[in-house]
Amino acid sequence: MVARIKKGDKVVVLAGRDKGKQGEVLKVLPTDERAVVQGVNRVKRHQRATQTTTGGIVEREAPIHLSNLAHLDPKDGKPTRIGTKILKDGRKVRFAKRSGEQID
């Protein structure tokens, strides 16, 4: 699968308990086809105390599958699919199929 979602992209969740939530991609795990999104899929983990950190219940973001994420259109903020095109100067860029707006 081609990774159309990259770190720093604004995405919306399409399915699951966090459906409709928006956030920024913090990390992409391409081998697992998953991404960590800020404020989405928060889980609680019990953490043992070490010399540097205190123990307790820590809440953090867990990875979510890429199929459950969609890009936000830069023009109107609605979910869109992503396409790629090569510009006249030879650069390969991503664009929103909904509006045709260039993403990067």
Secondary structure as GFF3:
##gff-version 3
##sequence-region A 1 104
A	DSSP	beta_strand	10	13	.	.	.	ID=ss1
A	DSSP	beta_strand	22	29	.	.	.	ID=ss2
A	DSSP	beta_strand	34	37	.	.	.	ID=ss3
A	DSSP	beta_strand	42	47	.	.	.	ID=ss4
A	DSSP	beta_strand	56	61	.	.	.	ID=ss5
A	DSSP	beta_strand	64	65	.	.	.	ID=ss6
A	DSSP	three_ten_helix	66	68	.	.	.	ID=ss7
A	DSSP	beta_strand	69	72	.	.	.	ID=ss8
A	DSSP	beta_strand	79	80	.	.	.	ID=ss9
A	DSSP	beta_strand	82	86	.	.	.	ID=ss10
A	DSSP	beta_strand	92	96	.	.	.	ID=ss11
###
